[in-house]
Amino acid sequence: MQVIGFKRCLSAMVLAGVAAIGTARAQSVTVALNADIRSTNPGVNRDDNTDGVVLNMVEGLVGYRQDGTVGPLLAEKVDTSADGLTYTFHLRKGVRFHNGAPMTSADVLWSWQRYMDAKTEWRCLADFDGRSGLKVVEATAPDADTFVMKIDKPSALFLDSLSRTDCGMTGILSKDSVNPDGTWNRPIGTGPFKFVEWKRGEYVTVTRFDDYVSPPGDKVDGYVGNKKAFVKDVKFLVVPDASTAKAGLLSGAIDIAQILDSDAPELQQSDKVQVLTPTSAVKHVLLIQTRDPILKTVKLRQAIAAALDMGQLVAAASNGLGKINNAAVPSSSAYSDAAQKKGYAYDPAKARQLLAESGYKGEPIKIIANKRLTVPSFPVAVMAQAMLQAVGINVEIEVLEWATQLDRYNKGNYQMMSFSYSSRLDPALSYEQFTGPKDKQPRKVWDNPDAQALLDKASTISDQAERQKLFDQLYAMQLADTPLIILFNGIEFSAQGKRVQGEPYWEGKQRLWGVTVAN
């Protein structure tokens, strides 16, 4: 009864907000968060909600473009030495922090040294101090407009790592962001919005930074491009209950919210709400344990792929909105060329032939799945089971709680698994999620030394044309080996009031610059 009373009280609070907003709504938006943020400290004590809110206020030297490549952000340009070891960042002029102070290379150096201090507890410290392979050996500020970083070996992923949202985009901060004793206070960054208030468990408010200097560009482009803010005030309102968020959207108390895919059909019928369904770099997949006594046979894995009607499966698992993508390269990527758009062909006759050649004798094969509402794990498993049974493969489904399934995944303890990988924009990082030696990392799915050698090379060289060749080779090898079957990229379901224009989410995170509201 207490939980029900809380939900009713929260609903009443949300819905009552409409009357209080008044004429100011033309200059403000309310964005629902399904959970409170964890901190305002970029890359420290974070989750996706935290990253989404903080990155409206904080920016790094570089950031991701919409196509997954990295572009300059607080840097005007980045020069790389011939040996690939020295990166020179030429800073944009005229950039100011939210406290009015000009940003210089001294601030960049201070921010970097703070991140590299173990006391900061930066999530990405191990990616730069040598523990994960790469080490920044020197960082200097030779003049006010230049920042130089030296690394110990060439890496195609160095700028990607600086751009990662879970690293807080290695955001550049004013020294006033911390207290005199060095403890965290609040983010004083350079972004299009500045921090106002965080009332824990209730809301976060930000306001437009009127002295913001946007990177060049005529449109919003990932985390770079034109980042001009049009909305004056944004309230990120904590609304844990999906039904309350839906009611708030329909009433107008909430302007923008992520929604469950099951709520999309109802909201699409409303004349007050518009539903957006952009794709992301999330991968929905069927994992196959190549060390399983039955599934170690490549012809059996190929038979499984040939038995799946990808179009029907993806449509059923995505409410008709998903598009087939068997590649680890996201469909939105600059590397998604013609070779990456090829895939498995649905051929039941070939599947039966491969089954016979594989020596399969009807042994049971179990697909592990979960019933979380935010991923298509169970629908994918049900559709796959029916299609595989149709060609003579004896398939069972085992439904587990997500924590149990994740533990089984990390231990490699499964035959098949309906699983989703989080977003990785660079193809090398996408392949890294599932490629590697099982003896050292049991969670790895594709243990192929030749594939690992290609991936290692793609992670070292920076030339895009050469990397494209490597990714195309990797994909051809992946299709032949079939250690997993990538089905489609994620769909980010969100809804916004008809008065809101723009795309307030990208890769599942809130992005409020470029958003406008009508009077």
C-alpha positions in Angstrom: 0.0 0.0 0.0 2.9 2.4 0.8 4.4 1.8 -2.7 1.0 2.4 -4.4 0.5 5.6 -2.3 3.9 6.8 -3.3 3.2 6.3 -7.0 -0.1 8.1 -6.7 1.5 11.0 -4.8 4.3 11.2 -7.4 1.8 11.2 -10.2 -0.1 14.0 -8.6 3.0 16.0 -8.1 4.0 15.6 -11.8 0.6 16.3 -13.2 0.1 19.3 -10.9 3.3 20.8 -12.3 1.5 22.0 -15.4 -0.5 24.8 -13.7 2.7 26.1 -11.9 4.8 26.4 -15.1 2.7 29.0 -16.8 4.1 31.2 -19.5 7.7 30.3 -18.6 7.2 27.0 -20.4 8.0 28.7 -23.7 11.6 29.0 -22.4 11.9 25.8 -20.4 11.5 22.1 -20.7 11.0 19.3 -18.2 12.9 16.0 -19.0 12.0 12.8 -17.1 14.8 10.7 -15.7 14.0 7.1 -14.8 16.5 7.3 -11.9 18.4 10.0 -10.1 21.9 10.9 -11.2 24.8 9.5 -9.2 26.9 12.6 -9.1 27.8 15.8 -11.1 31.4 14.8 -11.3 32.3 13.8 -14.9 33.5 10.2 -15.3 33.3 9.6 -11.5 30.5 7.7 -9.8 28.4 7.7 -13.0 25.8 5.9 -15.1 24.1 6.7 -18.3 21.7 9.2 -16.7 24.6 10.9 -15.0 26.6 11.1 -18.2 23.6 12.5 -20.1 23.0 15.3 -17.7 26.6 16.2 -17.1 27.6 16.3 -20.7 25.2 19.2 -21.3 27.5 21.2 -19.0 30.9 19.8 -19.6 33.0 19.3 -22.8 36.3 17.7 -23.7 39.0 18.5 -26.2 37.4 16.1 -28.7 34.0 14.4 -29.0 32.1 11.9 -31.1 30.4 12.9 -34.3 27.1 11.3 -35.3 28.9 8.8 -37.6 31.1 7.5 -34.7 34.3 9.2 -35.7 36.0 11.7 -33.4 36.1 15.4 -34.1 37.5 18.6 -32.4 35.5 20.1 -29.6 37.3 22.4 -27.3 40.3 21.9 -29.6 40.2 23.8 -32.9 42.3 21.1 -34.4 44.5 18.1 -33.4 47.9 17.4 -35.0 49.5 14.0 -34.7 53.2 13.4 -35.1 54.5 11.1 -37.9 55.3 8.4 -35.3 51.8 8.5 -33.9 53.1 9.3 -30.3 52.5 13.0 -29.9 49.1 14.8 -30.1 49.0 18.6 -30.2 45.7 20.1 -29.3 45.2 23.7 -30.6 42.5 25.2 -28.4 39.6 27.2 -29.7 39.8 30.9 -28.8 37.2 32.8 -26.9 35.9 29.8 -24.9 34.9 30.7 -21.4 33.9 28.7 -18.3 30.5 29.2 -16.7 32.1 31.5 -14.1 33.2 33.8 -16.9 36.9 32.9 -16.7 38.6 32.2 -20.1 39.7 28.6 -20.8 43.4 28.2 -21.4 45.8 25.2 -21.7 46.6 25.6 -18.0 43.0 24.6 -17.2 43.4 21.6 -19.6 46.6 20.5 -17.8 45.0 21.0 -14.3 42.0 18.9 -15.4 44.2 16.2 -16.8 46.3 16.0 -13.7 43.2 15.8 -11.6 41.9 12.9 -13.6 45.2 11.1 -13.3 45.2 11.5 -9.6 44.0 8.2 -8.1 42.2 10.1 -5.4 39.8 11.5 -8.0 38.6 7.9 -8.7 38.2 8.6 -12.4 36.6 5.6 -14.1 39.0 5.7 -17.0 42.3 6.1 -15.2 43.4 2.6 -16.1 42.9 3.4 -19.8 45.7 6.0 -19.7 48.1 5.0 -16.9 49.4 1.8 -18.6 47.3 -0.8 -16.8 45.1 -1.4 -19.9 48.0 -1.2 -22.4 48.2 2.5 -23.2 50.1 5.1 -21.2 50.2 8.9 -21.4 53.9 9.6 -20.6 53.8 13.3 -20.7 51.2 16.2 -20.8 52.3 19.8 -21.2 51.0 23.3 -21.9 53.7 25.0 -23.9 51.6 28.2 -24.3 48.1 29.4 -23.4 46.5 28.0 -26.6 48.3 24.7 -26.9 48.1 21.4 -25.0 50.4 18.4 -25.9 50.1 14.8 -24.9 52.6 12.0 -25.5 51.7 8.3 -25.4 54.0 5.3 -25.2 52.8 3.5 -28.4 50.7 4.3 -31.4 47.0 3.9 -30.9 44.0 4.4 -33.2 41.8 4.6 -30.1 43.5 7.3 -28.1 41.1 10.1 -29.2 38.2 7.7 -28.9 39.1 7.0 -25.3 39.3 10.8 -24.6 35.8 11.1 -26.2 34.1 8.3 -24.3 30.9 9.5 -22.4 31.6 7.1 -19.6 34.9 9.0 -19.1 32.9 12.2 -18.8 34.4 13.0 -22.2 37.6 13.8 -20.2 35.8 17.1 -19.6 37.8 20.3 -19.1 36.8 22.0 -15.8 37.5 25.2 -14.0 39.6 24.8 -10.8 36.6 26.3 -9.0 34.8 23.1 -9.6 36.5 21.7 -6.5 36.6 22.9 -2.9 39.8 24.3 -1.3 40.5 20.9 0.1 40.2 19.3 -3.4 36.9 17.6 -2.8 34.2 17.9 -5.5 31.8 20.8 -5.4 30.0 21.3 -8.7 30.7 21.3 -12.5 32.0 24.6 -13.8 32.5 23.7 -17.4 32.3 25.2 -20.9 29.1 23.5 -22.2 25.9 25.1 -23.5 24.2 24.7 -20.2 25.4 25.5 -16.7 24.6 23.9 -13.3 21.9 25.4 -11.1 20.7 22.9 -8.5 20.6 19.2 -7.7 18.0 18.2 -5.2 18.8 14.6 -4.6 16.1 12.1 -5.5 13.9 14.8 -7.0 15.5 16.9 -9.8 18.5 18.6 -11.4 18.2 22.0 -13.0 20.4 23.7 -15.5 20.2 27.0 -17.4 21.5 28.2 -20.7 25.0 29.6 -20.7 24.5 32.8 -22.7 28.2 33.3 -23.2 28.6 29.9 -24.8 30.9 29.7 -27.8 29.8 26.8 -30.0 32.1 24.7 -32.2 31.7 25.4 -35.9 28.9 23.6 -37.8 25.5 24.2 -39.3 23.8 21.4 -37.5 23.9 19.2 -34.4 26.5 16.4 -34.9 26.8 13.9 -32.1 28.7 15.8 -29.4 30.4 18.2 -31.7 29.0 20.5 -34.5 26.6 23.3 -33.7 25.8 23.1 -30.0 23.8 26.3 -29.6 21.2 26.1 -26.8 17.8 27.6 -27.5 15.9 26.6 -24.4 16.6 28.7 -21.4 15.9 26.4 -18.5 15.9 22.6 -18.2 14.6 20.6 -15.3 15.6 16.9 -15.2 12.8 15.5 -13.1 13.3 12.1 -11.4 10.3 9.9 -12.4 11.1 6.2 -11.8 7.7 4.9 -12.8 7.1 4.5 -16.5 3.4 4.9 -16.3 3.8 8.2 -14.4 6.2 9.4 -17.1 3.7 8.5 -19.8 0.9 10.3 -18.0 3.1 13.3 -17.6 3.8 13.3 -21.4 0.1 13.1 -22.2 -0.8 15.9 -19.7 2.0 18.2 -20.8 3.7 18.1 -17.3 6.6 16.4 -18.9 8.1 17.5 -22.2 10.6 14.8 -22.9 11.1 11.3 -21.7 12.5 7.9 -22.6 9.7 5.4 -22.9 9.2 1.6 -23.0 8.7 0.3 -26.5 5.4 -1.2 -25.3 4.1 2.3 -24.6 5.0 3.6 -28.0 1.8 2.5 -29.9 -0.5 4.3 -27.4 1.6 7.5 -27.4 1.7 7.5 -31.2 -2.1 7.8 -31.2 -2.0 11.0 -29.2 -2.2 14.4 -30.8 -0.2 15.8 -28.0 3.0 13.7 -28.2 5.4 12.7 -30.9 7.4 9.4 -30.6 11.0 9.2 -31.8 12.8 5.9 -32.6 16.4 6.7 -33.6 18.9 3.8 -33.8 21.9 3.5 -31.6 25.2 1.5 -31.6 23.8 -1.1 -29.1 24.0 -4.6 -30.6 21.2 -7.2 -30.0 22.8 -10.6 -30.6 22.6 -14.4 -30.2 25.8 -15.7 -28.6 27.0 -19.2 -29.4 29.5 -21.0 -27.1 32.1 -22.3 -29.5 33.6 -24.5 -26.8 30.4 -26.3 -26.3 30.7 -30.0 -27.3 27.8 -29.6 -29.8 28.2 -26.1 -31.0 32.0 -26.2 -31.5 31.2 -27.5 -35.0 31.2 -24.5 -37.4 28.8 -26.1 -39.8 26.2 -26.4 -37.0 26.7 -22.7 -36.2 26.3 -21.8 -39.9 23.1 -24.0 -40.0 21.7 -21.9 -37.1 22.4 -18.7 -39.0 20.8 -20.0 -42.2 17.7 -21.1 -40.4 16.9 -17.7 -39.1 14.6 -15.5 -41.1 16.3 -12.3 -40.0 13.6 -9.9 -41.4 10.8 -11.7 -39.6 12.8 -12.1 -36.4 14.0 -8.4 -36.2 10.5 -7.1 -37.1 8.9 -9.2 -34.3 11.6 -8.2 -31.7 11.5 -4.5 -32.5 7.8 -3.8 -33.2 8.6 -3.5 -36.9 11.1 -0.7 -36.3 14.5 -2.5 -36.4 16.7 -3.0 -39.4 18.9 -6.0 -39.9 22.6 -5.5 -39.2 24.7 -8.6 -38.9 27.9 -6.5 -38.6 29.7 -5.3 -35.4 30.1 -2.0 -37.2 27.0 0.2 -36.3 24.7 1.0 -39.2 25.2 4.7 -38.5 29.0 4.4 -38.7 31.3 6.0 -41.2 32.7 2.5 -41.6 29.4 0.9 -42.6 30.3 0.3 -46.3 28.8 -2.1 -48.9 30.8 -5.0 -47.4 29.4 -4.3 -44.0 25.8 -4.4 -45.3 26.1 -8.0 -46.5 24.8 -10.6 -44.1 23.4 -14.0 -43.6 20.9 -15.4 -46.1 17.7 -17.2 -44.9 17.9 -20.6 -46.5 16.1 -23.5 -44.6 17.2 -26.0 -47.2 20.9 -25.1 -46.7 20.4 -25.1 -43.0 19.2 -28.8 -43.1 22.1 -29.7 -45.4 24.6 -28.1 -43.0 22.9 -29.9 -40.1 23.4 -33.2 -41.8 27.0 -32.5 -42.6 27.7 -31.3 -39.0 26.7 -34.6 -37.5 24.0 -33.1 -35.3 21.7 -35.8 -33.9 19.0 -33.8 -32.2 20.8 -33.0 -29.0 19.1 -30.3 -27.0 20.5 -26.8 -27.3 19.4 -24.2 -24.6 19.1 -20.5 -25.3 19.4 -18.3 -22.1 17.3 -15.2 -22.0 15.8 -12.6 -19.6 12.5 -10.7 -19.6 13.7 -7.2 -19.0 11.4 -4.7 -20.7 14.3 -2.6 -22.0 15.9 -5.3 -24.2 14.4 -7.8 -26.7 16.1 -10.8 -25.1 13.1 -13.0 -24.6 11.2 -12.1 -27.9 14.4 -12.9 -29.8 14.8 -16.2 -28.0 11.2 -17.2 -28.7 11.4 -16.4 -32.4 14.8 -18.1 -32.8 13.5 -21.2 -31.1 10.6 -21.5 -33.5 12.8 -21.0 -36.6 15.4 -23.4 -35.4 12.9 -26.1 -34.5 11.4 -25.7 -38.0 14.7 -27.1 -39.5 15.1 -29.8 -36.9 17.2 -28.2 -34.2 16.1 -29.2 -30.7 16.0 -25.8 -28.9 14.9 -25.0 -25.3 14.7 -21.6 -23.6 15.9 -20.9 -20.1 14.7 -17.6 -18.6 17.0 -16.2 -15.9 17.0 -13.0 -13.8 19.4 -10.5 -15.4 22.0 -10.7 -12.7 22.2 -14.4 -13.0 22.3 -14.3 -16.8 25.2 -11.7 -16.6 27.1 -14.0 -14.3 26.7 -16.9 -16.7 27.8 -14.6 -19.6 30.9 -13.5 -17.7 31.8 -17.1 -17.0 31.0 -18.3 -20.5 28.6 -20.8 -19.0 26.0 -21.2 -21.7 25.3 -22.9 -25.0 23.4 -20.0 -26.7 22.3 -16.7 -25.2 20.1 -13.8 -26.3 22.1 -10.8 -25.2 22.6 -7.1 -25.8 26.0 -5.3 -26.0 26.1 -1.6 -24.9 27.0 1.1 -27.5 30.5 1.2 -28.8 31.0 3.7 -31.7 34.4 2.8 -33.0 34.3 -0.6 -34.8 37.5 -1.7 -33.0 35.9 -1.1 -29.6 32.8 -2.9 -30.8 34.8 -6.0 -31.9 36.7 -5.8 -28.7 33.6 -6.5 -26.7 33.4 -10.1 -27.9 36.8 -10.9 -29.5 39.6 -12.4 -27.4 41.1 -15.4 -25.7 38.6 -17.3 -23.6 41.2 -18.8 -21.3 42.1 -15.3 -20.0 38.6 -13.8 -20.4 35.8 -16.4 -20.3 33.2 -13.8 -21.4 34.8 -13.4 -24.8 32.9 -15.1 -27.6 35.2 -15.2 -30.6 38.5 -16.8 -29.8 40.3 -16.7 -33.1 44.0 -15.7 -33.2 43.7 -14.5 -36.8 40.8 -12.2 -36.0 42.6 -10.9 -32.9 45.6 -10.0 -35.0 43.4 -8.0 -37.4 41.7 -6.3 -34.5 45.1 -5.4 -32.9 46.2 -3.8 -36.1 42.9 -1.9 -36.5 43.4 -0.6 -32.9 46.9 0.7 -33.8 46.7 2.4 -37.2 44.7 5.6 -37.7 44.4 5.7 -41.5 40.6 5.4 -42.1 41.0 3.6 -45.5 43.3 1.0 -44.0 41.1 0.5 -41.0 38.1 0.0 -43.4 39.9 -2.9 -45.1 40.7 -4.5 -41.8 37.1 -4.2 -40.6 35.8 -5.7 -43.8 38.2 -8.6 -43.4 37.1 -9.1 -39.8 33.4 -9.1 -40.8 33.9 -11.7 -43.6 35.8 -13.9 -41.1 33.0 -13.3 -38.5 30.3 -14.5 -41.0 32.3 -17.6 -41.8 33.1 -18.5 -38.1 29.6 -17.5 -36.7 30.7 -17.3 -33.1 27.7 -15.1 -32.6 24.8 -13.8 -34.7 24.4 -10.0 -34.6 20.8 -9.2 -35.4 20.1 -5.5 -35.3 21.2 -2.3 -33.6 19.3 -0.8 -30.7 16.3 1.5 -31.0 16.0 4.4 -28.5 12.4 4.9 -27.8 11.6 8.4 -26.6 8.6 10.8 -26.7 8.2 14.5 -26.5 5.4 17.0 -26.6 4.4 18.4 -29.9 5.7 21.9 -28.9 9.3 20.4 -28.7 11.4 20.2 -31.8 14.8 18.6 -32.2 16.3 15.3 -31.1 16.9 15.5 -27.3 18.6 12.0 -27.1 21.6 10.5 -28.8 23.0 7.1 -28.0 20.5 6.9 -25.1 21.6 10.1 -23.4 20.0 13.5 -23.0 21.3 16.1 -25.5 19.4 19.4 -25.0 21.3 21.8 -27.3 19.6 22.3 -30.7 16.2 21.6 -29.1 13.5 24.3 -29.5 10.0 24.9 -28.0 7.0 26.7 -29.4 5.1 29.3 -27.5 
